[in-house]
Each structure stands twice: as C-alpha cells, then as structure tokens.
C-alpha cells in the first residue's frame, strides 16, 4: 500500500472514531424536550396610577408595576426633581432667555481670561498654536481663506456665553461662576474691538448687543427648494448630445491637447502676454535696485510737537491692552516684549538686552509716527514673522492716542 493510501486510511479512521464518540455523548447527556413544559404565568392585573410628569417633561423612570394590557409602567426610577432638571437645563437663547442674573466688566474679564483661557487662546484671544483664534478676522469672510472668530463670524452673543458656561475651561468645564462668564464674554468682545474698555455685560443689557455677523446666516430651506433636484434619478449615459471644451487652463496646461485648435492658440497668446509682463516688471525692478543702493532713503524726522495731554490720557487707557507684554515709566523692564521708554524716535530693535524676532532685527529704520502707526495697526502684516502676538489696534484714533501716550516716556 502506498504512503498516500495509508495516510488517507488513517485520516478516515480518525474521523469515524470522532463521530462515534459524538453520537454516544449526545445519547447520554442531551435531554429530550419535555412533553408538557412549564410556562410563565400571566402578570397580575394590578394598575397603579402613573407618576406625574416632572418639570420640562423629564422622567427618571416610573414607580409602578407592569400590567397585563401594557397600560402601566415597570416600577423603575422616579420623577426628576426640579433642581435636577435645572442642572441640565442650561440653554441660553439669542434673546437672553435662560441667562442667570449676573454681570462682568472688561478688566475683570482680562484677569479671569488670563488665568483660565490664555494658555490655549492667547492673552489677546489671538490663539496659541492650533487652538482657536477668538479675535480678529474682521472683513475676511469673503476671502479665499477667511478667519472665522467670535468677532468676525459668530452671529449671536448667546452662543459665546452658553459655550463658555457649558464647556470651558478645557478640562474643568462648568467651574466658572456666572459673573466670571459675563466678564470673559465682555473681554472677548473687547479683544475684537466691539466694545470699549469700560464696558460691563450683564443679563440686563445682554439682549441689546448685536454681533457684526448677525445677518450673515440664512434659514436652510434646501429640504424644500433643492432636495428634489438632488434626489432625481441620475443620468448614467448619453446625458449630453455633445461635449465641447469651452475654456482651457493656460497656466497649468492640464486641458487635453486633442481638439480645440482655436482655444489652444488663444491660450498660447495669453501665456505669451503674461510672460512679457513678468519680464517687463523684472526689468523695472532690476533698474530700481542700484538706484536704491546708491541713494538710501533717509529716515523721516521725528515729530517734536508739544504733547496733547488729553490725547495722551486716552492713550493711557488704550495702553492697557499692551501692559501684559510691555512696561513704561520708571523701572520699566523687558517682559514678553521690550520696555517702551523713549520708543518714539528710537531705532527699531534698539533695546540691547531684548531678543527681537529676525524680522525686526533686520528691518532697520526708526519708530517714527508712520512706522508706529503701521506696526500697531497690523503687527504681523507690517513685519511678517514678528513675535508680537497682538492682532493690532483697529481704530486709527486709538493708535494716535497710544503714540501720544508713549511720547510722554523719554
């Protein structure tokens, strides 16, 4: 007998033996189904009055026994107490409905924000790393890459208050008092230049405040106006009588070459015109470089007009936004930013013991009125790469006031 036959024979004998053992085991240990099995008796037909509905329609179970006809409940739980419902019922509506009594001003909000929020959102609500920016973005919603913040995008102030109250600070949600939430909300508005520094937000004036983008949202009526179009039977073949190229990608050159001769000629002509314009601009720039090197622009003379005391007083108030990083006056020291004594008319990046960003260190020039206005209005736009996190003063009169205030420190 061959080795294969021996192997098959052994396997067959093993399988037969296993089946024999299985049959014997089933005969000995598997019980037959009884002829008259016991059944569950019907539940007693006791009907207990159902538990009264709790406030807001919330029930935590119901304390009665079940009935045979399904008309009762199952004896589980109890009605929610009013205080238990209130603990979950935190909704705040755009008109202020649901707000608790309380108030908070901008400067209290700055302190609370610094302690609880700045680690993620920055001292000026400008955002840290990938954490959300809460300020800035004014006028960017129509841009290709809009900056959506509380000030530029959110339509209702109630959303800010409700979210901070429910979910913040991260990892310690609902630890803030109502007054602290009012104060933080006021500070976020201030950081977006939507209120002045003496603003106080409360449940009394909350509904009066309207966000800039309140009219930027519409009712979603697509269920009525568009869904029927989307859900029609799709066309899968011969959907158009003819397909023609109506436009060509002139820069990326991604449109197939076959067909469309006239369009190709137009594209080539357009590309040639673009290249000619680029060469012309480059030539003009090249000619301008030597001239700039030979005759560097002189720094504008520093203004020496008498200080406007009233304007400087206004600037002192606005400068509160800067105090977190900059010091002025006797004993001023470098902090996150350099001390600013004598900054008006001083060379840019001139404080020797402060480590400036490479952008400012290499910029050159002096902090004259023009430079200060440009930088304070848009720090990162004026000096790309600056370490200054502040988004900038949006009001020209505030910049005028701060510059006037800084002139008082020589």
Secondary structure, DSSP 8 states (H G I E B T S, - for coil): --HHHHHHHHHHHHHHHHHHHHHHHHHHH-----TT------------------GGG-EEEE-S---TTS-S--SEEEE--HHHHHHH-----TTSTT--S-EEEHHHHHHHHHHHTHHHH-TTS---TTS---S--TT-TTSTT----TTTT---HHHHHHHHHHH-STTSTT-S-HHHHHHHHHHHHHHTTSS-TT-EEETTTGGG---TTTTS-----HHHHTHHHHTS----S--SS--------TTT--S-SSS-HHHHHHHHHHHHHHHHHHHHHHHHHHHHHHHHHHS-------------HHHHHHHHHHGGGTTTT---STT---SSS---TT-TT-BTT--TTS---HHHHTT-SB--HHHHHHHHH-HHHHSTT-S--------HHHHHHHHHHHTT--
